[in-house]
Amino acid sequence: MPWFLYKAVQADGRFSEGELEAGGRQDAFRQMESRGLRPIRLAERSDLNGASKVSRAPKAAPVEAKGEPRKSPDQPNGQPPLFSFPGWGTQKVSPRMLENFTRLLSSLLAAGVPLSRAMVILCKEASSPAAAAQWKQVHNLVVDGVSLADAMAKSPETFPRVYVAMVEAGETGGFLDVVLAQIADFQAREKEMKSKVMTALLYPVILLVLALGVLVFLLVFFIPRFQSIFAGFGAKLPMITQVIVSTSELLRSYGLFIVAAAGIGVYLIRNWLTSESGRRQWEGVILRAPLVGPLVAQFAMSRFCRMLGTLLGAGVPLINSLNVARRSIGNQALVDAISNSIDRVKEGRSLGPSLGDCRTLFSGATLEMICVAEESGRLDQELVRIANVTEGDLDRQLKTAVALAEPLMLFFIAGFIGTIFIGMVIPIFTLQDYIK
């Protein structure tokens, strides 16, 4: 099993560093929690040799006194930070940096460290200059009397709207440390889900790029050689060969113009998608798509349930939780549907029946489970369970879709190349008639 280097905060507020053996990151986090440690950073040491390390016990380091300079443990002897790589993270704050920031801030606040002091520690523990500058900006605003949520809202490129809304709910309810810990867990699960989607789409995309590259090579470099042979005999070419040769001539003569037109088209489509009306229309088309629409709706429902369950478990009131959770959906058409349900909840109706009109998101079975959980007082736990089940189902559907996409892509690639081959070979069999 791999070894992990960790940095955490003990129950008495002291920093603790050490290493442990675990089957994965989640297992490592569970071991740290069982030891009473709140994780700050965790990194796998692939080059760690178990025989070369004698001490396995974590060593504690006290929090530095105010005004006393302290060398960051992430930069011993001038070495780069644990999560920093050459040329990375120098321009903006990465999602991993934000997750580490959230976990550390939650741990420090839970240990009783004041917010301003916690922000000073975060600036010192930043893993890149960009992160240090961002945390410093938030710290300065907080010291000036601005709330933490409002300070984060001034940097939307780093702190998403859902993140700021959850922080605002935690500040209002007085359990900011709990909400921050929930945010960090949510970010980790969100990153894991997106990673699965990207991994599932990687192989089909590679096949598509290879197919396009092979087609362009055949049309630009391969077909012209046969074209000169056919022209020398003056033979009348079959229709399929004429189409292939005409396509080759068009690509060779106007290839640059075609690329320029495609670039302009992509630019116009991108501007249209960034507009309010264009985004709404595109999201509506995606939801109505036969195969993609249900997957998008399931993913949005999973995010909504996990966010709502997380907030309710942290003690945020239902109305505030719904207002925050709807921002995590991402699809404006679905956000509008949830907004109508929130209005009915404000009127005093139960959550389950209020969500009944959002059948694109919630199936009848899901609504029934929400109703039963609401009646039994286990709504937060049931929502998280529904999100876990839905994500597992999505994972299986993605694997099935990829398993079907691979042979289909290979079939289309072979079909295109085979068509070009047949179109070039058919005239060769008739050349002997012209030679005679």
N, C-alpha and C positions, 0 to 999 in steps of 0.2 A: 504494500500500500504506500502511497506517496506521503511525504512529510510536508508540513505546512509551518511557515513562520507566522506568528501572530503578534499583534499588539492590542491590548485591551485595557479596560479600566476596572479595577477591583471595587468591591462594595464600599471600601473606605475612601474611594476617590483617587487612589494611587494607580499609576501606570504599571502595567505588567507586560513583559515581553518573554517569549519563549517559543517552543516548537512542539508539535504534536503529530502523531501518526493517525491518519483517518482515511476512510474510503473515498472521500470527496469533500467538496466545500461545505455542503449541507451537513455532513457528518461532523466536520470540524467545528461548525457553528454550534451544533448540539453539544459536543464535548465541552466547548468553552462555556456555554450556558450552564451545563451541569456543574462546572467548577465555580460558578458565581461570577463569571467574567462577562463584561459587555464588550463585544468585539469592536475594534476600531479599524484594523487592517488585517488582511489575511492573504497570504501569497504562497503558492506551491513552490517548494524547493526541489526541482527536478534533478539538480546536481548534488543533492544532499546524500551523503553516504552514512548509513546508520552506524557503521563501526567507527567512523571518525568523530562522532559526536558523543561525548561522555555524559554531559549534563543534559537532562531532559526537563528539568524543573524550571518554571518560569521565574524570571528575576524581576523584582519590583523596583520601580524608580519613582521617587516622590515627585509630586507636582512642584514645579519650580516656584520659588518665592517671588512675590511681586517686585518687579524692577531688576531681578537678577537674571542676567543673560543665561540662556540654556541652549546647548547644542542639540539640534534635532536628532533623535535616534534614527531617523530615516536616512541620515547623511553621515555615517561614520567615516572619519578620515577622508572626507571630501567625496565619498562615493555617491552616485545618484540615488534618488529615492526609490522605494520598493516598487512603485507602480509607474516609474518614469523611464522612458526609453529615448534614445537620441532622436531629436527632431519631432518627437510626439508631444502633444499637450502644451505646446508653446504659444498657441494662438487663442484657444478657447478651452472652456472647462468641459471635459468629457463626461458622459453619463457615469462612468466608474468613479471619477473624482467626486461627482455630486452625491453618489451613493455613500462613499466613504465619509464625506462631509456630514451627511445626514445621520449616519450611525454614530459618529464621534460626538456630534452636538447632542444627540439624544442621550448618550452615555454620560456626558459631562453634566447635563442638566439633571439627570436622574441621581447623580452622585452629589447634588447640592451645589455645584459650581454656578455662580451667577452668570447670566447670559452674556454680559459684556466681557467678563473674564474668559468665558468659554470661547467667545469669538477671537480673543487674543491668542489663545492656545491653537485655535484652528488656523489662524494666519501663520503661526510658526510651524505647524504640522503640514502645511500645504505641500503637495507633491510637485507643483509646477509654479512658475511665476504668474501665469494667468490665473490659476486658482487662488494664489495668495492675494493678488490684486482684487479679485472678486470678493473674497471673504473680507478683506480690509474695507472695501466700499460698504458692504453690509454692516460691518462693525461700526464704522463712522456714523452711518445713519441711525443705528440703534442708540449709540451714545448721545446723539443729538435729540433723542426723544421720539424717534419714529418707531412704530411697531415693527416687529420682525417681518411680518407678512408684507407690510407696505414697503419695507426696505428691499425685500426680495422681488416684489412686483416691479421695481424700477429696472430690473435686469431680466426681461422675459426670455432672452436668448439662453440664459442659464437655468432659470427657475420656471418651469411650465406653469400654466394657469391652474392646473389641477393641484400641483405642488403647493402653490401659494394659497389656494383655497383651503387645503387641509391644514396648513400652518395657521391660517387665520382662525379656523375652527378650534384648533388646539389652544391657541392663545386665549380665545374667548372663554373656553371651558376650563382653563387652568390645568390642562394635562398635556402641555406641549411636548414633554419628553416622550410620553406614550405615543402620541401621534407621529412624532418623528421616527420612532422605531418602527411603527406600522408603515410609514412611507418607505423606509429603507427596505423592508421586506417586500413591499409591493413592487418597488423598482427592481429588486433582484428577480422576482417572478416574471415581471414584464420583460426584462432583458432575456431571460431564459426562453420565454415563449417566442419572442422575435427571432432569437437565434435558431430555434427549431424551424421556423418558417423559412428563414434565409437558407438554412442548410438543405431543406427539402427542395427549394427552387434552384439551388446552385447547379446541379447536374443537368436539368433540362435547359437552363440558360446557356451552359457551355455547349451542349449539343446544337442549340439553335445558332449560336455564333459560328461554330465550326461548319454547319450546313451552309450558312450565308457565305462564309469565306470560300468554301469549295465551289459554290455556284458562281461566284464572281470570278474565281480563277479559271473555271471552264469557259465562261462566256467571253472573258477578255483575252486569255492567252491560248486556249486550246482550240476553240472553234475557228478563229481566223486561219489556222493552218489548213484545216479541211476546206474552208471556204475558197482558198486559192486553188486547191486541187479541183473542186467542183467547177469553178469558173473556167478552168483551162479546157474542159471537155464540152462546155456549153450545154450540159444536160439540164433538163427540167427537173428541179428538185421536188420531192414530196412536200406536202403541206406542212407536216411537222418539222421537217428540216428547214423550210423557209421561215417558219416562226422563230426557230432557235437562232438562225443566222441573222434575222432582222433584230431580234433582241440583243444579240452580240454587237451588231453595228450601232444600235441606239446607245448601248452602255459605253462603247468605246468613243463615240462621237460626242455624246452629251453627258458623260459620267460626272464631270465636275458640276455641271448645271443641276443634275439630279441631286447630288449631295448638298449643294447650296439650297435648293428648294426644300429638301428634307429638313435641313437645319432651320430655315425660316418657319416651316410648318411646326416643328417642335417648339420653337420660341413662341409662336402664336398660341399654340395649344396650352403651353405652360402659363401664359398670361391669362388665358381664359379660365384655366383651372384655379388660379389664385384669386379670381374675382368671386364675389359672393354668389351671383347667379350661376356662373359656370361650375363652381364647386357643388352647388346644390343639384344641378342637373346631372353632373357626372356621378355623384353619390347615389342619386336615384337610379341611374342606369346600372350601376354596380349591384345595387340591391335586387334589381329585377333580372339580373343575369342568371341563367339556369343553374350553373354549378358554383360560380363564385359568390353569388348573393347569399345563399344559406351559410356559407363559411364565414363571410364578413359579419352577418348578423349574429352568429354564434360567438365569434370573437368579441364583438361589441357587448353582447350579453354577459360574457364571462368577465370582462373588465368592469362592467357596471356592478355586477353582483359582488365581485371581490372588493371593489372600492367601497361599496355601501356596507358590506359586512365588516370591513376593516374599521370604518368610521364608527359604526354602531358599537363594535367591540371596544373602541377607545372611549366611548361615552359621549360621542357627539349626538345631539338631538336628531330625530328622524328627518325633519324638514331640512335642516342644515346639511345632513348627510346626503339627502337626495339632490340638493342643489349642487353639491360638490361632485357627487358620483356621475351626474349626467354629463359633466364636462369631460369625463374620461372616455365617453363613447366614441367620439371622433367623427361620427356621421351625423350631419346636421339634420337630416330627415328623421333619424331616430332620436336625436336630442329634442326635436320639436314634439315628438310623440310622448317622450318621457315628461316633458314640461307640462303637457296636458294632464298626465297622471298625477304630477306633484300638486297641481291646482285642486284636484279632487281630494288628495290627502289633506290639504289645508282646510278643506270644507268639513273634515271629520270622518271621511271614509277610510276603511282599512287599506293597507298597502296592496294586498293581493288583488282584490276587485278593481282597484284603481289602475293597476297595470294590465288589466284584462284587454284593453283596446290595443295594446302593443303586441299583437300576435306575431308580427315580424320578428320580434325579439324573444318573446316568452311563449313557450308552448303551453298547452293546457295542463300537462303534468307538472311543469315548473311552477305555474301559478298556484296549483293545488298545494305543492310543497311549501311555497311561501306563505300561503294562508294558514296551513297547519302550524308552521314554525312561529308565525306571528301570534297565534292563539296560545301556544305553549310557552312563549317567552324565549325562544331560542332562535330568533330571526337572524342575529349576527352569525351564529355558528352555521346555520343552514345555508345562508347566502355564500359563505366561504366554501362550504362543501359542494354546493351547486357549481361554483366557479371551478373547483378542482375536477369535478366529474366532466364538466364541459371541456376544459382544457385537455383532459385525457382523451375524450372523444375526438376533439379537433386534431390532436396528434395522430391518432389512428387514421382519420380521414386524409390528412396530409400525406401520410406514408402510402396509403392506398392510391391517392391521386398521382403521386410521384411514380409509384410502381406501374401505373397505367400510362403515364406520360412518356416514360423512357422508351418502351417499344413503339409507341405512336410516333415519337420524334425520329427514331431509327427508320421506321417505315416510310415517313415522308422524305427523309434524306435519301434513302435508297430509291424512292420513286422519282424524285427530281433528277438524280444522277443517272438512273436507268433510262429515263425519258430522253435525256440529252445523248446518251450513248446510242440508243436505238435510232434516234433521229439522225445521227452521224453515220451509222453503219448501213442503214437501208440504202442510201444512194450508192454505196460502194458495190453492192451486189448487182446494180444495174449498169455500172461503168463498163463491164465487159461487152455489153451490147453496143455501146458507142465506140469502143475500141475496134470491134469487128467492122 
